[in-house]
């Protein structure tokens, strides 16, 4: 299994569990540099993206994603 596949499986399990424990109308804030993987797996987990910010962090450009259950 390659790195991308491992990350996709990891995020899929993580976001599925986040959705399970998220209170009704609860909020999940996620900082990641794996935007494509997170977008795909969050949608499959039933999380609704409500905001997104691109950050500049010491040369890296991660995204801050906000989801509601």
MOZISUL-V367075 format. One line per field, one symbol per residue. psi: psi as a letter, one per 30 degrees, with the letter a starting at -180 (. if undefined). A space follows every 50 residues. Layout:
psi = ???
This chain:
psi = kleeeeeeeeeeeeeeeeeefklkglkkkkklgheeeeeeeeeefgkjkf lkkkljjhflilkjkklk.
